[in-house]
């Protein structure tokens, strides 16, 4: 039960950061400039790449080897399953990205605003899983200081990149004609899925402890799918892509430093 509370706290923080970002709709009416969006998208991609390696895949390998298994098997297997899971959701769930005219996924009569929110919600699923699993891993190690610090570093890194993500949802909704309050609500709710999936995956991991390496690498595969399929291409839209590239480098550097300093 303690691990669930820790996971709820970690993912609750990332959800709060999304809500804080969404609150920018009360200060600004217009969407962020395209160049600023590219920086933030790149930053999110960098954070997620670093988190996938240091916070998920390496611990998955180490956990398996500590139990006497072959480290790369669950790391590779879970990674492939995570990619397949997000690919399936991407193909089935109707959603619309800000820079696109036509929605992806199965045909639906849902409103444009709903499809915009679902696009971001889709990205938040693996983030919530990653944070929740990191705290579950710390719980399995009796809340060892280094494991708990690593989980906190991951939650902090994800939370930092969730702030502009919340604004990136609420501000376009305001331009679509929503009131500031309603745009804030929808922007905040797009991050709620992190809390839900973070707690759910901890309940699974706590019940079947040998699954932990598979679940960690599953979350890594899902996050890297989001990075390669959506974030990096969107960060490099337009003729000049240096700002998006620098955003990726900055996000990777911040997450690496957080993991090294706190882990």
C-alpha positions in Angstrom: 0.0 0.0 0.0 2.9 2.3 0.8 4.2 1.9 -2.8 0.9 3.0 -4.2 0.9 6.1 -2.0 4.4 7.0 -3.2 3.5 6.4 -6.8 0.4 8.5 -6.3 2.5 11.3 -4.8 5.0 11.2 -7.7 2.4 11.1 -10.5 0.3 13.6 -8.5 3.3 16.0 -8.8 3.6 15.5 -12.5 -0.2 16.0 -12.9 0.1 19.2 -10.8 2.8 20.5 -13.1 0.5 19.9 -16.1 -2.3 21.8 -14.3 0.1 24.7 -13.5 1.1 24.9 -17.2 -2.6 24.8 -18.2 -3.2 27.8 -15.8 -1.2 29.9 -18.2 -4.5 30.3 -20.1 -5.5 32.8 -17.5 -2.4 35.0 -18.3 -2.1 34.6 -22.0 -4.8 34.3 -24.7 -2.7 33.4 -27.7 -0.8 30.2 -28.3 2.9 29.9 -27.9 5.1 31.0 -30.8 6.1 28.1 -33.1 9.7 28.4 -32.2 8.9 28.2 -28.5 6.8 25.1 -29.1 9.7 23.5 -30.9 12.0 24.1 -28.0 9.5 22.6 -25.5 8.8 19.6 -27.7 12.5 19.0 -28.1 13.0 19.4 -24.4 10.3 16.8 -23.6 11.9 14.4 -26.1 15.3 14.8 -24.5 13.9 14.2 -21.0 12.1 11.1 -22.2 15.1 9.6 -24.0 17.3 10.0 -21.0 14.6 8.7 -18.6 14.0 5.7 -20.8 17.7 4.7 -20.6 18.8 5.6 -17.0 15.5 5.3 -15.1 13.9 2.3 -16.9 16.1 0.1 -19.2 19.3 0.1 -17.0 17.3 -0.7 -13.8 15.4 -3.4 -15.7 18.7 -5.1 -16.7 20.2 -4.7 -13.3 17.1 -6.2 -11.6 17.1 -9.2 -13.8 20.8 -9.9 -13.4 20.5 -9.5 -9.6 17.9 -12.2 -9.7 20.2 -14.5 -11.7 18.5 -14.0 -15.0 19.8 -12.8 -18.4 19.5 -9.0 -18.3 18.8 -8.2 -21.9 15.8 -10.6 -22.3 13.1 -8.8 -20.3 14.7 -5.4 -21.3 14.3 -6.2 -25.0 11.0 -8.1 -24.7 9.3 -5.5 -22.6 10.7 -2.7 -24.9 9.1 -4.4 -28.0 5.8 -4.9 -26.1 5.8 -1.2 -25.1 6.4 0.0 -28.6 3.6 -2.3 -29.9 1.2 -1.1 -27.2 1.6 2.6 -28.1 1.5 1.8 -31.8 -1.8 0.1 -31.3 -3.2 3.0 -29.3 -1.9 5.4 -31.9 -3.7 3.4 -34.6 -7.0 2.9 -32.8 -7.6 6.0 -30.5 -9.0 9.0 -32.5 -6.7 12.0 -31.8 -5.5 15.2 -33.5 -2.2 16.9 -33.3 -2.0 20.7 -33.2 -0.1 21.0 -36.5 -2.4 18.6 -38.4 -5.6 19.1 -40.3 -6.8 15.5 -40.2 -7.2 13.3 -37.1 -5.4 10.0 -36.7 -6.8 6.7 -35.4 -10.2 5.2 -36.1 -12.9 7.5 -37.6 -14.9 9.3 -35.1 -17.5 12.1 -34.8 -15.8 13.6 -31.7 -15.2 17.3 -31.7 -11.8 18.8 -32.7 -11.1 19.9 -29.1 -11.6 16.4 -27.8 -9.3 15.0 -30.4 -6.6 17.6 -29.5 -6.8 16.7 -25.8 -6.6 13.0 -26.6 -3.4 13.5 -28.5 -1.6 14.8 -25.4 -3.3 12.2 -23.2 -1.9 9.5 -25.4 1.6 10.8 -24.7 1.1 11.0 -21.0 0.3 7.2 -20.5 4.0 6.0 -20.6 5.1 9.0 -18.5 2.7 8.0 -15.7 3.8 4.4 -16.0 7.5 5.3 -15.8 7.1 7.5 -12.7 4.8 4.9 -10.9 7.2 2.0 -11.6 10.2 4.0 -10.4 8.6 4.4 -7.0 7.4 0.8 -7.0 11.0 -0.3 -7.7 12.1 1.8 -4.7 9.5 0.1 -2.6 10.8 -3.3 -3.6 14.2 -2.2 -2.3 12.8 -1.2 1.0 12.9 2.5 0.0 16.7 2.5 -0.4 17.9 6.1 -0.5 19.4 5.9 -4.0 16.3 4.1 -5.5 14.0 6.7 -3.9 16.2 9.6 -5.1 16.2 8.1 -8.6 12.4 7.9 -8.6 12.2 11.5 -7.4 14.6 12.7 -10.1 12.4 11.0 -12.7 9.2 12.6 -11.3 10.9 16.0 -11.3 12.2 15.7 -14.9 8.8 14.6 -16.2 7.1 17.3 -14.1 9.3 20.0 -15.6 8.5 19.1 -19.2 4.8 18.7 -18.3 4.5 22.4 -17.5 4.8 23.6 -21.1 2.8 20.6 -22.2 -0.2 21.8 -20.1 0.0 25.3 -21.7 0.3 23.7 -25.1 -3.1 22.1 -24.6 -5.0 24.9 -22.8 -3.9 27.8 -25.0 -5.0 26.3 -28.3 -8.4 25.4 -26.7 -8.8 29.0 -25.7 -8.2 30.0 -29.3 -10.8 27.4 -30.4 -13.4 29.4 -28.5 -13.4 27.8 -25.0 -13.7 29.9 -21.9 -10.4 30.3 -19.9 -11.9 28.1 -17.2 -12.9 25.3 -19.5 -9.6 25.4 -21.4 -7.8 25.2 -18.1 -9.9 22.2 -17.0 -9.3 20.2 -20.2 -5.6 21.1 -20.2 -5.3 19.8 -16.6 -7.3 16.7 -17.2 -4.9 15.7 -20.1 -2.4 15.0 -17.3 -4.7 13.1 -15.1 -4.0 9.9 -17.1 -0.4 9.9 -15.6 -1.8 9.5 -12.1 -4.3 6.8 -13.2 -1.7 4.7 -15.1 1.0 5.3 -12.6 -1.0 3.9 -9.7 -2.5 1.1 -11.9 0.9 -0.2 -13.0 2.2 -0.2 -9.4 -0.7 -2.4 -8.3 0.3 -4.8 -11.1 4.0 -4.7 -10.2 3.3 -5.2 -6.5 1.2 -8.3 -7.2 3.7 -9.9 -9.5 7.2 -8.8 -8.5 9.1 -10.8 -11.2 7.3 -8.7 -13.8 9.1 -5.5 -12.7 11.9 -5.6 -15.3 9.4 -6.3 -18.1 7.2 -3.4 -16.9 10.1 -1.0 -16.7 11.3 -1.8 -20.2 7.7 -1.7 -21.4 7.4 1.9 -20.2 10.7 2.7 -21.9 9.6 1.3 -25.2 6.3 3.2 -25.0 8.1 6.5 -24.2 10.6 6.2 -27.0 7.8 5.4 -29.4 6.2 8.8 -28.5 9.5 10.5 -28.9 10.3 9.1 -32.3 6.8 9.1 -33.7 5.6 12.5 -32.5 7.9 14.7 -30.4 11.0 14.9 -32.5 9.2 15.3 -35.9 7.0 18.1 -34.4 10.1 19.8 -32.9 11.7 20.0 -36.3 8.8 21.3 -38.4 9.8 24.2 -40.6 12.9 25.3 -42.5 15.2 25.8 -39.5 15.3 23.1 -36.9 18.2 24.1 -34.6 15.9 25.3 -31.8 14.2 21.9 -31.7 17.6 20.1 -31.7 18.9 22.3 -28.9 15.7 21.6 -27.0 16.3 17.8 -27.3 19.9 18.3 -26.1 18.8 20.4 -23.2 16.1 18.0 -22.1 18.6 15.1 -22.2 21.2 17.0 -20.3 18.7 18.1 -17.5 17.4 14.5 -17.0 20.9 13.0 -17.0 22.1 15.6 -14.4 19.0 15.0 -12.3 19.5 11.2 -12.4 23.2 11.5 -11.6 22.8 14.1 -8.9 19.8 12.6 -7.1 20.1 8.9 -8.1 
